[in-house]
Amino acid sequence: MSPFNALLFYLPNHAFARQAKPAVSAELWQTAQCIQQSIQHTRPPHTLGLGLIIRYMEWDVALYRAALEQGMPPAKAGQLIETINWQVFGPPIELGFKLSRLRSAKALARARWLTDLMFAVMFTKPFARTVRRDSNAVVFDVTLCPLANYFKSQGVPELTRHAACSLDHQMAAQWGLQLQRTQTIAQEHPLCDFRFVPPKTPQ
């Protein structure tokens, strides 16, 4: 993992293009750029951290729409977004986990500290979260998700699970944990439940 890739996260236009352009045709990328320019004025105002996340979601919408316009099946277009987003988000998440080693050697303690930090800096209001203390897991519910609301406002609610929800599972795996989840707001449930637990050891 290169620290450069982690720091590049704070330049969303450049970071997204760096991962997306090699994965798609020049024509598709040009169409995505045109769509992004046409929807950027609809970007909702948020805090600096959440605003940064929304800018990536804006690019997701643009590329997804461009892919559909060119006849790509929705499932394949969604997988494209999943892959690109993890290439962008994975490095800073990995760097954060490595730095969390200064806090604790235990994966659960590190995950608890990191998720608290994320919701203090990035996933700020109007995100709403209820934390439930558990010594054997990191447990919380998200009861309001502006990312799901954003994708819904753009007419692509199905993109939420590809662009955002999928990252949670990949993040858990990177931390050496498993994410147990039974419902999400993207699936029209009232909340997203998060339960990060150590992987089951084969008997």
N, C-alpha and C positions, 0 to 999 in steps of 0.2 A: 504494500500500500504506500503510495507516494503522498507525502504531505501536500504537495502541489495540487493533487486531485481533490483533497479535502478542502483546501482553501479556495479552489476554483468554484466551489459550491456557492460562494457569495457573489458570483457573477452569473446570474441565471441565464441570460441570453447566450453568453459564450459557452457556459457549461452544458446547456441543453444541446446547442448546435454541435458541439464537439462530439457528443455521443450519437446524436440523431443522424447527422449528415452521412456518415459512412454506412448507415443501416438502411437508407432509403434512396430512391432515385432522385436525381437532380430536379426533375419535374415535380415530384411529390413534395420535396423540401421547399421548393419555390411556392407551391400552393399553400403549404403550411404557414410560411412567412406572411403571405397575403392575408390569410385568415386571422393570424395572430394580430396583425396590424389593425384589422377591422374590428376586433373584439376587445382590444386593450383598454378602450375608453369605458368599458363596462366593468373593469376591475374594481371590486368594492374596497373602500378605504379600511385599512386595518393597521395594527401596530407594525413596527419594522420587521419583527421576526415572522409574524403570520403573513404579512405582505410579501415577504420573500417566498414563502411556500406557495402562496396564491399565484405568483408569477410563473412558477413551474407548472402549476395546474393549468394555467392559461395556455402554455405551450403544449401541454398534453391534449387539451381540447382542440387546438389548431391542427396538430399532427393527426389526431384521431379522425377528425372531420375530413382532412385532406385524404387520408387513406381510404375512408369510406367512399369519398367522391370518385376515387380511382378504381373502385370495385373490389377493394380488399375486404374479405369477410370480417364481420365485427369481432369474432373471436381472435382472429389473427392480428387485427389492428390493436385489440386490447392487450395481447401478449407483447406486441411491439412496445407499447407504452410501459408495461411492467418491466421489460428488460432495460429500456433506456432510463427509467426512473431509478432503478436499483443501481445502475452504473453511476448515476449522479449522486444519489443519496447514500449509497453504501460506504464510500470513502470517509465522509465526515462522521458517520455513525461508528465506523470502525476506529477512527482516531479517538473519538470520545470514549469508547469502551477501553481502549488502551490507557488513556489518561486516568480513567476511573480506577485503575489498579493502585493509584496513589491513595485512594479512599479505603479500599478493602481488597482482600484476596478472594472474597466470596462473590460468585456470580450474581446471586440474588440481591445482595447489598449493593452491588455496582449497578444492577438494572434498576433498583428502586431509586437510587440517587440520580441516574441518568433520566429516567422518565419524569421525575420531579423537576429536574432542570429543563427538560424539553417543554413542559407545560408552563414553566415560569418565563421562558425566553421566546419560544417559537409558537407553541400551540396555546396562545393566549386568548383572551375574550375576543369573540363570543363563544369560543370553546367552553364547555362546561364539563367538569369531571368530579366524580365522587370516589374518593379513595377508601378502600377497606383494608385495614391492617391484618396481615396474615404472616406469621413467622416462616411459613413454608412456601410462600409464593408472593409475587407482586401482583396485587389485585386492585383493579379500579374499573369504573364504568364511565364512558363518555356519553353524556345525555344530550349534548348539542354539538353538531359537527358542521362548521362553516364550509368545509371542503365538499361534503355531500350536498350542501345547499348550493354551492357554486356550480357544481356539475349539473345539478337539477335546473338551475337558472339558465344554463347554456344548452339545455335540451338533450343532454347526454348523461342521465343519471347512472346508466350502466357502467360508465367509465370510472366511477368512484372506486369500485373494488379492484380494478386494474391499476389505477394511478396511485391510490392511497392505501386501501386495506391490505393489498398483497405485500406492501413494504413491511407491515408489522410482523408478518410471519418470517420474512427474510431477516429482519433485524433480530428477532428472537433467536434464530439459528446462529447468527453471527455471534451472539452473546453466549452460545452454548446452552440455550434454554429452549423450551417449547412454549408456543402460545396456544392456550386453549380458549376457543371462542365459540359461542353458541348463537350469537345474533349480532347484526350490525344495523346501523341507521340506513345504510345503503340498501339493505334488504327490506326497508319499510318497517323495521322494528323500532321501538322507542329508545333504544340505546345500543352502544357497542360495548360488549363486555370483554375485558382483558384479564387474562390470568397467565402470567409467566411462571413456568414451573421448571424444575430440573428435569432433564430427559429421563424416561423410565429406563432403569437398568435391567437387562435381560436376566431372568432367573436362572 
